[in-house]
Amino acid sequence: MSEPTSSGGGLTEYIQHHLTHNQVLDHSFNFDSWSVALGLGLLFIGWFWLFARKATTGVPSKGQALVEMIVEFVDGQVKDTYHGDRRSVAPLALTIFVWVVFMNTMDLLPLDLPGRAIAAVAGEEHARHSFFRLVPTADLNTTLGLSASVFLILIGHALAAKGGRGLGKELLTAPFHAHGFLAVVLAPVNLAMNIIEWLVKPISLAMRLFGNMYGGELVFMLIAGLMNSWVTFVPGVLANAAWGIFHILIILLQAFIFMILTVVYIAGVRESH
């Protein structure tokens, strides 16, 4: 969410400032995306571990009931989509769903929150030149990292189900099946089409999540421009609240889509053409 823009600088400067990452290692590493994603991942692990450790068979507490509801929801979705052994797939789906929800939810925090924190410690002048983006999934590096991990998991599932020889044969003989000399001719075509199919999966996962979260973040910044004067302050607040409420749906939906597509892809690579 956004707060009123500061008086020093226009809307363009304000947006450019908030679209700039806090980079280290000679501007090659987005420290803000990495640190927030890591912190939220540890928060997820600690939260679920705490309630799993204190779980009782009697009447659950509100916290335990919430955790159980999330676990049952994810397990139900996996059960409906994937009909194999769910012991590794369900925890993966749970991790993806909750972690992505946590990262997406950072978009509901005020844009200027990091700057206010820096200003409280180091002063307004230092805060004006400091950068920190709170939404890891609005960074393409984060979503590509997640999808690349899913891609490696897909390869692992394909090898576990079909073996190296079986997977290689499938890459060369599907979707166009043939025999004899024609099979040799079609092998490069099949390989090219399968490579494209495999690469589209992680790229589409990454771009879909990034595009929606980046667009949502940009809308919050544009709305902030309405809150730059007393004349448009009230309309800006109303627009901000309306977009924030609608954005909650986007936050949950994008996490669900990323999770369910991962499970669908795993189910697909374990099946034969």
C-alpha positions in Angstrom: 0.0 0.0 0.0 1.1 3.6 -0.4 1.4 6.7 1.6 1.3 10.3 0.5 4.3 11.2 -1.6 6.9 13.5 -0.1 6.9 17.1 -1.1 10.4 17.0 -2.4 10.1 15.5 -5.9 7.4 14.6 -8.4 5.5 11.4 -9.0 8.0 10.1 -11.6 10.9 10.5 -9.2 8.9 8.9 -6.4 8.1 5.8 -8.6 11.6 5.5 -9.8 12.9 5.6 -6.3 10.5 2.8 -5.2 11.3 0.7 -8.2 15.0 0.7 -7.4 16.5 -2.3 -5.5 19.0 -2.2 -2.7 21.8 -3.9 -4.5 25.2 -5.2 -3.2 28.1 -7.1 -4.7 28.7 -4.5 -7.4 25.0 -4.0 -8.2 24.6 -7.7 -9.1 22.6 -8.9 -6.1 19.2 -7.6 -4.9 19.7 -7.7 -1.2 16.2 -6.5 -0.3 14.4 -9.2 -2.2 16.8 -11.9 -0.8 16.6 -10.7 2.8 12.8 -10.3 2.8 12.2 -13.7 1.1 14.6 -15.4 3.5 13.0 -13.8 6.5 9.5 -14.8 5.4 10.7 -18.3 4.7 12.1 -18.7 8.2 8.9 -17.2 9.6 6.8 -19.8 7.8 9.1 -22.6 9.0 9.0 -21.3 12.6 5.3 -20.8 12.6 4.4 -24.3 11.4 7.1 -25.9 13.5 5.8 -24.2 16.6 2.2 -25.4 16.2 3.2 -28.8 15.0 5.3 -29.2 18.2 2.4 -28.1 20.4 -0.4 -29.9 18.4 -2.9 -31.7 20.6 -5.6 -34.3 19.7 -8.2 -32.5 21.7 -9.9 -29.2 21.0 -7.3 -27.2 19.0 -6.4 -23.6 19.7 -7.2 -20.9 17.1 -3.6 -21.0 15.9 -3.5 -24.7 15.5 -6.9 -24.7 13.8 -5.6 -22.2 11.3 -2.5 -24.2 10.5 -4.6 -27.4 10.2 -7.0 -25.6 7.9 -4.2 -24.5 5.6 -2.6 -28.0 5.6 -5.9 -29.7 4.8 -6.7 -27.2 2.1 -3.4 -27.7 0.3 -3.5 -31.5 0.8 -7.0 -31.6 -0.6 -5.9 -29.7 -3.7 -2.9 -32.0 -4.2 -5.1 -35.1 -3.7 -7.5 -33.9 -6.4 -4.7 -33.1 -8.9 -1.9 -35.7 -8.2 -2.9 -39.4 -7.8 0.5 -40.7 -6.8 2.5 -40.8 -3.6 1.8 -37.3 -2.0 4.4 -37.6 0.8 6.8 -35.3 -1.0 4.4 -33.4 -3.2 2.1 -32.1 -0.5 4.8 -30.5 1.6 6.3 -28.9 -1.5 2.8 -27.5 -2.4 2.3 -26.3 1.2 5.7 -24.5 1.2 5.1 -22.8 -2.2 1.6 -21.7 -1.3 2.4 -20.2 2.2 5.7 -18.7 1.2 4.4 -17.0 -1.9 1.4 -15.7 0.1 3.8 -14.3 2.6 5.9 -12.6 0.0 2.9 -11.3 -1.9 1.4 -9.9 1.2 4.3 -7.5 1.6 2.6 -5.5 -1.1 0.0 -4.4 1.4 2.6 -2.7 3.6 3.2 1.1 3.1 5.6 1.8 0.3 7.5 4.3 2.4 7.9 2.0 5.4 11.6 1.2 4.8 12.3 4.9 4.2 10.6 5.9 7.5 12.6 3.2 9.3 15.9 4.5 7.8 15.0 8.1 8.5 14.3 7.2 12.2 17.8 5.8 12.5 20.0 7.7 10.0 17.9 10.9 9.2 15.7 12.1 6.3 18.6 12.9 4.0 20.0 9.4 4.1 16.6 7.8 3.7 15.9 9.9 0.6 18.9 8.2 -1.1 18.3 4.7 0.3 16.5 2.0 -1.6 14.6 -1.0 -0.3 11.7 -2.9 -2.0 9.5 -4.9 0.3 7.9 -7.3 -2.3 10.2 -10.1 -3.3 7.8 -11.5 -5.9 7.8 -8.1 -7.7 11.4 -8.9 -8.5 11.9 -11.2 -11.5 15.0 -12.7 -9.9 12.9 -14.1 -7.1 10.2 -15.6 -9.3 12.7 -17.0 -11.7 14.6 -18.5 -8.8 11.4 -20.2 -7.5 10.4 -21.5 -11.0 14.0 -22.7 -11.6 13.7 -24.7 -8.4 10.4 -26.2 -9.6 12.0 -27.0 -12.9 14.8 -29.0 -11.2 12.1 -30.8 -9.1 10.2 -31.7 -12.3 13.4 -33.2 -13.8 13.9 -35.2 -10.6 10.3 -36.5 -10.7 10.6 -37.4 -14.4 13.9 -39.3 -13.8 12.4 -41.1 -10.8 9.3 -42.2 -12.8 10.9 -43.1 -16.1 14.6 -43.3 -15.6 17.2 -41.6 -17.7 16.7 -43.9 -20.7 12.9 -43.6 -20.5 13.0 -39.9 -20.3 15.5 -39.6 -23.2 13.3 -41.9 -25.3 10.2 -39.8 -24.6 12.1 -36.7 -25.6 13.0 -38.2 -28.9 9.8 -40.1 -29.8 6.9 -37.9 -28.6 4.6 -36.3 -29.6 5.2 -37.5 -33.1 5.5 -41.3 -33.0 7.0 -43.1 -36.0 9.0 -46.2 -36.9 12.2 -46.9 -38.8 13.8 -44.1 -40.8 10.9 -41.7 -40.2 11.5 -42.0 -36.5 15.1 -40.8 -37.0 14.0 -37.9 -39.1 11.4 -36.8 -36.5 13.7 -37.2 -33.5 15.1 -33.6 -33.8 11.7 -32.2 -34.2 10.4 -34.1 -31.1 13.4 -33.0 -29.1 13.0 -29.4 -30.0 9.3 -29.4 -29.2 9.9 -31.1 -25.9 12.6 -28.7 -24.9 10.3 -25.8 -25.6 7.5 -27.5 -23.6 9.8 -28.0 -20.7 11.2 -24.4 -20.7 7.8 -22.8 -21.1 6.7 -24.2 -17.7 9.2 -22.4 -15.4 9.2 -19.3 -17.6 5.4 -19.0 -17.5 5.3 -19.6 -13.7 7.9 -16.9 -13.1 6.4 -14.3 -15.5 2.8 -14.7 -14.4 3.7 -14.2 -10.7 6.1 -11.4 -11.4 3.8 -9.6 -13.8 0.8 -9.5 -11.4 2.8 -8.4 -8.4 4.9 -5.8 -10.2 1.7 -4.4 -11.8 0.0 -4.3 -8.4 2.9 -2.6 -6.8 3.0 0.0 -9.6 -0.7 0.7 -9.2 -0.1 1.5 -5.5 2.6 3.9 -6.6 0.3 5.6 -9.1 -2.4 5.9 -6.5 0.1 7.6 -4.2 0.2 10.4 -6.8 -3.5 11.2 -5.9 -2.5 11.7 -2.3 0.0 14.4 -3.1 -2.3 17.3 -2.3 -5.2 18.1 -0.1 -7.6 18.2 -3.1 -7.0 14.6 -4.1 -6.0 13.2 -0.8 -9.4 11.7 0.1 -10.0 10.2 -3.4 -6.5 8.8 -3.1 -7.2 7.2 0.2 -10.4 5.6 -1.1 -8.7 4.4 -4.2 -5.9 3.0 -2.1 -8.2 1.1 0.2 -10.3 -0.2 -2.7 -7.2 -1.5 -4.6 -5.8 -2.9 -1.4 -8.9 -5.0 -0.8 -9.0 -6.2 -4.4 -5.3 -6.9 -4.2 -5.8 -9.4 -1.4 -7.6 -11.6 -3.9 -4.7 -11.3 -6.3 -2.2 -12.2 -3.5 -4.0 -15.4 -2.7 -4.9 -16.3 -6.3 -1.4 -16.0 -7.6 0.0 -18.1 -4.8 -2.7 -20.7 -5.5 -2.0 -20.7 -9.2 1.8 -21.1 -8.7 1.1 -24.0 -6.3 -1.5 -25.8 -8.3 0.5 -25.5 -11.6 3.5 -27.0 -9.9 1.5 -30.0 -8.8 -0.1 -30.3 -12.3 3.4 -30.2 -13.9 4.7 -32.9 -11.5 1.7 -35.1 -12.3 2.3 -34.5 -16.0 6.0 -35.4 -16.1 5.2 -38.7 -14.2 2.8 -39.7 -17.0 3.8 -41.1 -20.4 2.8 -39.4 -23.6 
